[in-house]
Amino acid sequence: MADKGRSMDKMSEETFDFICTNCDSNGKIVEAVRYCIECRGYCCQTCTDTHTTIVMLKNHNLLDASQGNQASNQPGSLPEFPTERCTLHKGKVIDMYCEDHNEVGCSTCISTNHRTCPEKSIYSIPDMIDTLFKLGDCKQIQSRLRDMMVSLTTLGKSKNDRLEDLQVIKKEEMNKVTKFQKALESIIRKAGDATRNEIESKYKELEKEILQEKQDAERNEASLKESGEKNKKAEGNRAQRFVCSKVAEKKIKEAEIQISKQTGSTDDGRQLAFKPDQSLMKYLNRLHGIGMVNVITKKKTDLYQMKGSKDINIKVNDDSETCYSASCCLTYDNQLLVTDNNNNELKLINTHTMRVVDNCQLNDAPCGVCCINDNEVAVACGYADKIQFVSYGKKMTPTRHINTSHFCYGISIRNDKIYVTDCEYSLYIYDMTGNLLQTISQDNAGNKLFSCSSHVTFSESGDRMYVSDGNKGVVCFDGKGNYQSSFSDSVLKNADGVCLDGRGNIFVVGYNSYNVVQFNQDGKKIGAVIKRQNGLLHPRSICCDPKMNRLFVTMSNSKVVKMFELHR
């Protein structure tokens, strides 16, 4: 019967529509009844049965032979089916594609995770491969894979360097513990020596007293013995014997007094006794260590040195105007958000591939941007006088907004409070629902704090707030918004973007000095990290990636965002 597969040797003149690929390679012509996708060959009934009995072949997809290569000896025309197996649903082939989420999966994945997706966005990969497959896309993916591998290799190397540094630091800190322990042991030894010396001192006092009393007793004993002998010798001489008796009587009284006094002194039960300080013992027993161990960020006090740079092209096909990125920030997953004021867009850049991976059209021109959490960002929309919220996930989407009564330029969010500058004289503080809580424009003496308030940033702990000002440099506040100080420098012209490195340094961009200047947290200039010759032209904003030791700088009227890698 045909479905069992008929067999003949190669000398036979009988032909079949489909022949078994495996048997043909062994010199036999056997009629094929199935086509195996994974083996990319035809199977006779025997080979088909083998597929059902061998564990490694059980999950192969077997089609009817007529669905295989009808022009048998033409490998290029073999049907194309995915062979990748689903890791969640064992044995099922990944042969479906959801266009909305740009994800592939098996039929179970699609029916479970994409059941709400429009039917028109779900495709069978084998059926639609001519439409879905684009060689250019695959080449681009290959290029991105190579880029990512380079990035991961670089990351791995930096982690190895960090591990080496960490081992050195560990040894140094262990030595500090040992040194401190020895110091404590020295203190305890000194305290022990002092206690032993005290015992020795008190022992000598008692010893001296007892020896003195012993000597007094021996002296009185000798005196009494002498009186007794004299009294004995005076026998026959009553006058002398009378005198000896009276002298002996006096010595007896003195001896009685001595015995009485000495019995009440050193024989009163006094002993040396050491009583340990139990409070000290309890305190020591409560200790879990001899100090606190924390993971801290080591302060950097010298000038950063540039290691390299890269231009990131933020222009996308939808852009009709020259890009103008007024602000940037890093997301919680370390991607870069930039505003494009001229094109009314918020753009997301993959910081590994350095490519725009998403862009969100806004109704108004955006200025400042900051992250609220891992799925929402806030955008200050300048002349629209509003704060626009955007959901951040698989696709950025504008959501609610807050209307204000002023121009909105720089923005930052801390402890559920929104801090917004107006590019003029004030800093406004709102709650998350849009209620104005405070306006900061003057110090306690009534002096104006700003003349061109720009960007806002906070120290990692939130105890310090820094506001850049185009004319005054950087204005510093405590975490509650109380004015502390201001700083600038002659090398910094028209301060705009400001950010911190988490290691005690502040980076400020000079819009008209074409540079990035590094200050310490007290406002003392350390030096210019990035200069005009490094490609800066009217820089607008800056953000720091401390994990990778990188600075991102945006510029006005430019499609380029500069990435600068720094030496640690």
C-alpha positions as CSV (number, residue, x, y, z in Angstrom):
1,M,0.0,0.0,0.0
2,A,1.2,3.5,-0.8
3,D,0.9,4.8,2.7
4,K,3.3,2.1,3.9
5,G,5.9,3.1,1.3
6,R,6.9,0.8,-1.5
7,S,10.5,-0.2,-1.9
8,M,12.8,-1.1,-4.9
9,D,16.5,-1.1,-5.7
10,K,18.1,1.6,-7.8
11,M,18.1,-0.5,-10.9
12,S,14.3,-0.5,-11.0
13,E,12.6,1.6,-13.6
14,E,9.6,2.4,-11.3
15,T,9.4,5.9,-10.0
16,F,7.6,7.6,-7.2
17,D,6.4,11.1,-6.7
18,F,8.4,11.4,-3.5
19,I,11.3,9.2,-2.3
20,C,12.7,8.7,1.2
21,T,15.7,10.9,1.6
22,N,17.4,8.7,4.2
23,C,16.9,5.5,2.2
24,D,18.0,7.2,-1.0
25,S,21.3,8.0,0.6
26,N,21.7,4.3,1.4
27,G,21.1,3.1,-2.2
28,K,17.4,2.3,-1.9
29,I,14.5,4.0,-3.5
30,V,11.5,3.9,-1.2
31,E,8.3,5.8,-1.6
32,A,8.0,8.7,0.9
33,V,4.8,9.2,2.8
34,R,5.9,12.2,5.1
35,Y,8.1,15.2,5.0
36,C,10.1,16.2,8.2
37,I,10.5,19.9,8.7
38,E,13.5,19.6,11.1
39,C,15.3,16.9,9.1
40,R,14.4,18.8,5.9
41,G,13.8,15.5,4.1
42,Y,11.2,13.0,3.1
43,C,10.4,9.8,5.1
44,C,9.2,6.4,4.1
45,Q,6.8,4.6,6.5
46,T,9.7,2.9,8.3
47,C,11.6,6.3,8.8
48,T,8.3,7.8,9.9
49,D,7.8,5.1,12.5
50,T,11.4,5.7,13.7
51,H,10.4,9.4,14.3
52,T,7.6,8.2,16.6
53,T,9.9,5.8,18.6
54,I,13.2,7.7,19.0
55,V,12.9,10.4,21.8
56,M,15.1,12.9,20.0
57,L,12.8,12.7,16.9
58,K,9.4,12.6,18.6
59,N,8.8,16.3,18.5
60,H,9.7,16.7,14.8
61,N,6.9,18.1,12.6
62,L,5.9,15.6,10.0
63,L,3.8,16.8,7.0
64,D,2.2,14.9,4.3
65,A,4.7,14.2,1.6
66,S,2.7,16.4,-0.8
67,Q,3.4,19.4,1.4
68,G,7.1,18.9,1.0
69,N,9.3,19.6,-1.9
70,Q,7.4,18.6,-5.0
71,A,10.4,19.2,-7.2
72,S,12.5,16.6,-5.3
73,N,16.2,17.2,-6.1
74,Q,15.8,21.0,-5.9
75,P,16.9,21.9,-2.3
76,G,16.4,25.6,-2.9
77,S,12.7,25.1,-3.2
78,L,12.2,23.2,0.0
79,P,9.4,24.6,2.1
80,E,10.4,27.0,4.9
81,F,9.2,26.2,8.4
82,P,10.6,27.4,11.8
83,T,12.5,24.8,13.8
84,E,12.9,26.7,17.0
85,R,11.1,25.1,20.0
86,C,9.2,27.1,22.6
87,T,11.0,27.1,26.0
88,L,7.7,27.4,27.8
89,H,5.6,24.9,26.0
90,K,7.9,22.0,25.3
91,G,7.8,20.4,21.9
92,K,5.8,23.2,20.2
93,V,7.4,25.0,17.3
94,I,7.6,28.8,17.4
95,D,5.6,29.5,14.2
96,M,3.4,32.5,15.1
97,Y,4.1,36.2,15.1
98,C,2.3,39.2,16.8
99,E,3.0,42.4,14.8
100,D,1.7,44.6,17.6
101,H,4.2,43.4,20.1
102,N,6.8,42.4,17.6
103,E,7.1,39.0,19.3
104,V,7.1,35.4,18.0
105,G,5.8,32.4,19.9
106,C,4.1,29.0,19.6
107,S,0.4,28.8,19.2
108,T,-0.1,28.4,22.9
109,C,1.9,31.6,23.6
110,I,-0.1,33.5,21.1
111,S,-3.4,32.3,22.4
112,T,-2.4,32.9,26.0
113,N,-0.4,36.2,26.0
114,H,-1.8,37.8,22.9
115,R,-5.5,37.0,23.0
116,T,-6.4,40.7,23.2
117,C,-4.3,41.6,20.1
118,P,-6.2,42.3,16.9
119,E,-6.5,39.2,14.7
120,K,-5.0,41.1,11.8
121,S,-1.8,41.5,13.7
122,I,-1.3,37.7,14.3
123,Y,0.5,35.8,11.5
124,S,1.4,32.2,10.8
125,I,5.1,32.5,10.0
126,P,5.2,29.7,7.3
127,D,2.2,31.1,5.5
128,M,3.4,34.7,5.6
129,I,7.1,34.3,5.4
130,D,7.4,36.1,2.0
131,T,5.7,39.1,3.5
132,L,7.4,39.0,6.9
133,F,11.0,38.3,6.0
134,K,13.2,41.2,5.1
135,L,16.8,40.5,4.5
136,G,17.7,44.1,5.5
137,D,16.1,43.6,8.9
138,C,18.1,40.4,9.5
139,K,21.3,42.1,8.6
140,Q,20.4,45.0,10.9
141,I,19.7,42.5,13.7
142,Q,23.0,40.8,13.0
143,S,24.7,44.2,13.2
144,R,22.9,45.0,16.5
145,L,23.9,41.6,17.8
146,R,27.5,42.4,17.1
147,D,27.2,45.8,18.7
148,M,25.6,44.3,21.7
149,M,28.2,41.6,22.0
150,V,30.9,44.3,21.9
151,S,29.0,46.3,24.5
152,L,28.7,43.2,26.7
153,T,32.4,42.4,26.2
154,T,33.2,45.9,27.2
155,L,30.8,45.6,30.2
156,G,32.4,42.3,31.2
157,K,35.9,43.9,31.1
158,S,34.8,46.8,33.2
159,K,33.3,44.4,35.7
160,N,36.5,42.4,35.8
161,D,38.3,45.7,36.5
162,R,35.8,46.5,39.2
163,L,36.3,43.0,40.7
164,E,40.1,43.6,40.8
165,D,39.6,47.0,42.4
166,L,37.1,45.5,44.8
167,Q,39.6,42.8,45.9
168,V,42.2,45.5,46.5
169,I,39.7,47.5,48.6
170,K,38.6,44.3,50.4
171,K,42.2,43.7,51.5
172,E,42.6,47.3,52.6
173,E,39.4,47.2,54.6
174,M,40.4,43.9,56.2
175,N,43.7,45.4,57.2
176,K,41.8,48.3,58.7
177,V,39.7,45.8,60.8
178,T,42.8,44.0,61.9
179,K,44.5,47.3,62.9
180,F,41.4,48.4,64.8
181,Q,41.1,45.1,66.5
182,K,44.7,45.3,67.6
183,A,44.1,48.8,68.9
184,L,41.1,47.4,70.9
185,E,43.2,44.5,72.1
186,S,45.9,47.0,73.2
187,I,43.3,49.0,75.1
188,I,42.0,45.9,76.8
189,R,45.6,44.8,77.6
190,K,46.3,48.2,79.1
191,A,43.1,48.0,81.1
192,G,44.0,44.5,82.2
193,D,47.5,45.7,83.2
194,A,46.1,48.6,85.1
195,T,43.8,46.2,87.0
196,R,46.7,43.8,87.7
197,N,48.8,46.8,88.9
198,E,46.0,47.8,91.2
199,I,45.9,44.3,92.7
200,E,49.6,44.4,93.1
201,S,49.4,47.8,94.8
202,K,46.7,46.8,97.2
203,Y,48.6,43.6,97.9
204,K,51.7,45.5,98.9
205,E,49.7,47.8,101.2
206,L,48.3,44.8,103.0
207,E,51.6,43.0,103.0
208,K,53.4,46.1,104.5
209,E,50.7,46.4,107.2
210,I,50.9,42.7,108.1
211,L,54.7,42.7,108.1
212,Q,54.7,45.7,110.4
213,E,52.2,44.1,112.7
214,K,54.3,40.9,112.6
215,Q,57.5,42.8,113.5
216,D,55.6,44.6,116.3
217,A,54.4,41.3,117.7
218,E,57.9,39.8,117.5
219,R,59.4,42.8,119.2
220,N,56.9,42.7,122.0
221,E,57.4,39.0,122.4
222,A,61.2,39.5,122.8
223,S,60.6,42.3,125.3
224,L,58.2,40.1,127.3
225,K,60.8,37.3,127.2
226,E,63.5,39.7,128.4
227,S,61.2,40.9,131.3
228,G,60.5,37.3,132.3
229,E,64.2,36.5,132.5
230,K,65.0,39.6,134.5
231,N,62.2,38.8,136.9
232,K,63.5,35.3,137.3
233,K,67.1,36.6,138.0
234,A,65.7,39.0,140.6
235,E,64.7,36.2,143.0
236,G,66.0,37.0,146.5
237,N,65.9,40.7,145.7
238,R,62.5,41.9,146.4
239,A,63.1,45.5,145.4
240,Q,64.4,44.5,142.0
241,R,61.8,41.9,141.6
242,F,59.1,44.6,142.3
243,V,60.6,46.8,139.7
244,C,60.8,44.0,137.1
245,S,57.2,43.0,137.8
246,K,55.9,46.5,137.2
247,V,58.0,46.9,134.0
248,A,56.7,43.5,132.9
249,E,53.1,44.5,133.8
250,K,53.4,47.6,131.6
251,K,54.8,45.5,128.7
252,I,51.9,43.1,129.1
253,K,49.4,45.9,128.8
254,E,51.2,47.2,125.7
255,A,51.1,43.7,124.2
256,E,47.4,43.4,125.0
257,I,46.7,46.7,123.2
258,Q,48.8,45.5,120.2
259,I,47.0,42.2,120.1
260,S,43.7,43.9,120.4
261,K,44.4,46.4,117.6
262,Q,46.0,43.9,115.2
263,T,43.3,41.4,115.7
264,G,40.8,44.0,114.6
265,S,42.9,45.1,111.6
266,T,44.5,42.5,109.3
267,D,42.6,39.7,111.0
268,D,39.3,41.2,110.2
269,G,38.8,39.0,107.1
270,R,40.0,41.5,104.5
271,Q,41.1,39.8,101.3
272,L,42.0,40.8,97.8
273,A,39.1,40.2,95.4
274,F,38.7,41.1,91.6
275,K,35.1,41.8,90.5
276,P,34.8,41.8,86.7
277,D,32.9,44.8,85.1
278,Q,29.8,42.9,84.0
279,S,28.4,46.0,82.2
280,L,31.5,45.9,79.9
281,M,31.0,42.2,79.4
282,K,27.3,42.7,78.5
283,Y,28.2,45.5,76.1
284,L,30.8,43.4,74.4
285,N,28.4,40.4,74.1
286,R,25.9,42.6,72.4
287,L,28.4,43.6,69.7
288,H,28.0,41.9,66.3
289,G,31.3,43.4,65.2
290,I,33.8,46.0,66.0
291,G,32.4,48.6,63.5
292,M,29.9,49.3,60.8
293,V,30.4,47.8,57.3
294,N,28.6,49.7,54.5
295,V,28.8,49.8,50.7
296,I,29.7,53.4,49.9
297,T,30.6,55.3,46.8
298,K,34.1,56.5,46.9
299,K,34.4,60.2,46.5
300,K,36.3,61.4,43.4
301,T,38.3,64.6,44.1
302,D,40.3,64.9,40.9
303,L,39.3,66.0,37.4
304,Y,37.6,63.3,35.2
305,Q,39.5,62.5,32.0
306,M,37.7,61.8,28.7
307,K,38.3,58.3,27.4
308,G,36.3,58.5,24.2
309,S,33.1,59.8,22.6
310,K,30.4,58.8,20.3
311,D,27.7,60.6,18.3
312,I,24.1,59.4,18.7
313,N,21.8,60.3,15.8
314,I,18.4,61.1,17.2
315,K,16.7,62.0,13.9
316,V,13.8,59.7,12.9
317,N,11.9,59.4,9.7
318,D,8.9,61.4,11.2
319,D,11.0,64.4,11.9
320,S,10.2,67.4,9.7
321,E,12.4,69.9,11.5
322,T,16.0,70.1,12.7
323,C,16.2,68.3,16.1
324,Y,16.5,70.4,19.2
325,S,17.0,68.4,22.4
326,A,16.5,70.7,25.4
327,S,16.7,68.0,28.0
328,C,17.7,64.3,28.7
329,C,17.5,61.8,31.6
330,L,18.2,58.2,32.2
331,T,15.4,55.8,32.9
332,Y,15.3,53.2,35.7
333,D,16.5,50.5,33.2
334,N,19.4,52.8,32.1
335,Q,17.9,53.9,28.7
336,L,18.2,57.6,27.6
337,L,15.2,59.8,27.2
338,V,15.6,63.1,25.2
339,T,13.1,65.8,24.3
340,D,13.0,67.1,20.7
341,N,11.5,70.6,21.0
342,N,11.3,71.3,17.3
343,N,9.5,68.1,16.4
344,N,7.3,67.9,19.5
345,E,8.7,64.5,20.3
346,L,10.0,62.5,23.2
347,K,12.6,59.9,22.1
348,L,14.0,56.8,23.7
349,I,17.6,55.7,23.0
350,N,19.0,52.3,23.7
351,T,22.3,53.2,25.5
352,H,23.9,49.9,24.3
353,T,23.2,50.2,20.6
354,M,23.1,54.0,20.7
355,R,19.9,54.0,18.5
356,V,16.5,55.5,18.9
357,V,14.1,52.6,19.7
358,D,10.9,54.5,20.4
359,N,9.5,58.0,19.9
360,C,6.3,59.6,21.2
361,Q,4.5,62.5,19.4
362,L,3.3,65.2,21.8
363,N,0.8,67.9,21.3
364,D,3.2,70.6,22.5
365,A,6.9,71.4,22.3
366,P,8.7,69.6,25.2
367,C,11.6,71.1,27.2
368,G,12.5,69.2,30.4
369,V,12.0,65.5,31.1
370,C,12.4,63.3,34.2
371,C,11.5,59.8,35.3
372,I,8.8,59.3,38.0
373,N,9.2,55.5,38.3
374,D,9.9,52.6,36.0
375,N,6.8,53.1,33.9
376,E,6.0,56.8,33.9
377,V,7.9,60.0,33.0
378,A,7.0,63.7,33.2
379,V,7.7,66.3,30.5
380,A,7.7,70.1,31.0
381,C,6.0,71.6,27.9
382,G,7.3,75.2,27.7
383,Y,4.9,77.6,26.1
384,A,1.9,75.3,26.7
385,D,2.4,76.0,30.4
386,K,1.8,72.4,31.3
387,I,3.3,69.2,32.6
388,Q,2.6,66.2,30.4
389,F,2.8,62.7,31.8
390,V,3.9,59.8,29.5
391,S,3.6,56.1,30.2
392,Y,6.8,54.3,29.6
393,G,6.7,50.6,28.7
394,K,6.6,48.7,25.4
395,K,5.4,51.9,23.7
396,M,5.5,55.5,25.1
397,T,2.0,57.0,25.3
398,P,0.9,60.5,26.5
399,T,-1.6,60.2,29.4
400,R,-2.7,62.9,31.8
401,H,-1.4,66.5,32.2
402,I,-1.2,69.3,34.7
403,N,-1.9,72.9,33.7
404,T,0.2,75.7,35.2
405,S,0.2,79.4,34.9
406,H,3.8,79.8,33.8
407,F,6.4,78.6,31.3
408,C,7.7,75.1,32.1
409,Y,11.3,74.5,31.3
410,G,13.4,72.3,33.7
411,I,11.7,69.5,35.7
412,S,12.5,67.1,38.5
413,I,10.5,64.9,40.8
414,R,11.4,64.0,44.4
415,N,9.3,62.5,47.2
416,D,6.1,62.9,45.2
417,K,6.8,66.6,44.6
418,I,7.3,68.2,41.2
419,Y,9.9,70.9,40.8
420,V,9.6,73.1,37.7
421,T,11.5,76.1,36.5
422,D,10.1,78.9,34.4
423,C,13.4,80.0,32.6
424,E,13.0,83.3,34.5
425,Y,12.8,84.2,38.2
426,S,11.2,81.3,39.9
427,L,11.1,77.6,40.9
428,Y,7.7,76.1,41.5
429,I,6.9,73.1,43.6
430,Y,3.7,71.1,43.0
431,D,2.2,67.9,44.4
432,M,1.5,65.0,42.0
433,T,-2.1,66.2,41.4
434,G,-1.1,69.7,40.4
435,N,-1.6,71.7,43.5
436,L,1.0,74.5,43.9
437,L,2.8,74.0,47.2
438,Q,5.5,76.6,47.1
439,T,7.2,79.2,44.8
440,I,10.9,79.9,45.4
441,S,12.2,83.2,44.0
442,Q,13.9,85.1,46.8
443,D,16.3,84.4,49.7
444,N,15.5,85.3,53.3
445,A,16.8,88.9,52.7
446,G,14.5,89.4,49.8
447,N,17.2,89.1,47.1
448,K,16.2,87.5,43.8
449,L,17.7,84.0,43.5
450,F,17.2,83.6,39.8
451,S,17.3,85.5,36.6
452,C,17.1,82.5,34.2
453,S,16.2,79.4,36.1
454,S,16.9,76.3,34.0
455,H,17.4,72.7,35.1
456,V,16.9,71.0,38.5
457,T,18.6,68.0,40.1
458,F,19.0,66.4,43.5
459,S,21.8,64.7,45.4
460,E,21.4,61.0,45.7
461,S,20.3,61.3,49.4
462,G,17.9,64.2,48.5
463,D,19.5,66.5,51.1
464,R,20.7,68.9,48.4
465,M,19.0,70.5,45.4
466,Y,20.8,72.3,42.6
467,V,19.2,74.6,40.1
468,S,21.2,75.9,37.1
469,D,20.7,79.6,36.1
470,G,21.8,81.0,32.8
471,N,23.3,84.1,34.4
472,K,24.1,83.0,38.0
473,G,25.6,79.6,37.6
474,V,24.2,77.1,40.1
475,V,21.9,77.9,43.0
476,C,22.0,75.4,45.9
477,F,19.2,74.6,48.4
478,D,18.8,72.1,51.2
479,G,16.3,69.2,50.7
480,K,13.5,71.4,52.1
481,G,14.0,74.2,49.6
482,N,16.0,76.6,51.8
483,Y,18.6,78.6,50.0
484,Q,22.2,77.7,50.9
485,S,24.6,79.2,48.4
486,S,25.5,79.9,44.7
487,F,28.5,79.1,42.7
488,S,29.9,79.7,39.2
489,D,33.2,80.3,37.4
490,S,34.6,82.4,34.6
491,V,35.1,79.3,32.4
492,L,31.3,78.7,32.6
493,K,29.2,80.9,30.4
494,N,25.4,80.6,30.6
495,A,25.0,77.5,32.7
496,D,22.2,75.3,31.5
497,G,22.2,71.5,32.2
498,V,23.3,70.2,35.6
499,C,23.7,66.7,37.0
500,L,25.7,64.8,39.7
501,D,28.0,61.8,39.4
502,G,27.1,60.3,42.8
503,R,30.7,60.6,43.9
504,G,30.6,64.2,45.2
505,N,30.9,66.0,41.9
506,I,28.6,68.3,39.9
507,F,28.7,68.6,36.1
508,V,27.4,71.9,34.6
509,V,27.1,72.6,30.8
510,G,28.0,76.1,29.5
511,Y,25.7,77.0,26.7
512,N,27.9,79.7,25.3
513,S,31.3,78.4,26.6
514,Y,30.7,75.1,24.8
515,N,31.9,73.0,27.7
516,V,31.1,70.8,30.7
517,V,32.6,72.0,33.9
518,Q,33.2,69.8,37.0
519,F,32.6,71.3,40.5
520,N,32.8,69.5,43.9
521,Q,29.8,69.4,46.1
522,D,31.0,72.6,47.9
523,G,30.9,74.5,44.6
524,K,34.7,74.6,44.0
525,K,35.7,74.3,40.4
526,I,37.8,71.3,39.6
527,G,38.1,71.9,35.8
528,A,36.5,71.6,32.4
529,V,35.9,67.9,31.6
530,I,34.5,68.4,28.0
531,K,35.5,71.3,25.8
532,R,34.5,72.8,22.5
533,Q,37.2,70.8,20.6
534,N,35.4,67.6,21.8
535,G,32.4,68.5,19.6
536,L,30.2,70.6,21.8
537,L,28.2,73.4,20.3
538,H,25.6,75.1,22.4
539,P,25.1,72.2,24.8
540,R,21.7,72.3,26.5
541,S,21.4,69.4,29.0
542,I,23.5,66.7,30.6
543,C,23.0,63.4,32.5
544,C,25.5,61.1,34.0
545,D,25.5,57.3,33.9
546,P,27.7,56.5,36.9
547,K,27.5,52.7,36.3
548,M,29.2,52.9,32.9
549,N,31.1,56.2,33.7
550,R,29.5,58.1,30.8
551,L,28.1,61.5,30.2
552,F,25.3,62.2,27.7
553,V,25.1,65.8,26.4
554,T,22.3,67.2,24.2
555,M,22.7,70.2,22.0
556,S,20.4,72.9,20.5
557,N,19.6,72.6,16.7
558,S,21.4,69.3,16.3
559,K,20.4,65.8,15.5
560,V,23.4,64.6,17.6
561,V,23.5,63.7,21.2
562,K,27.1,63.3,22.4
563,M,28.1,60.4,24.6
564,F,31.4,60.8,26.4
565,E,33.1,57.9,28.2
566,L,35.2,58.9,31.1
567,H,38.2,57.2,32.9
568,R,37.4,56.2,36.4
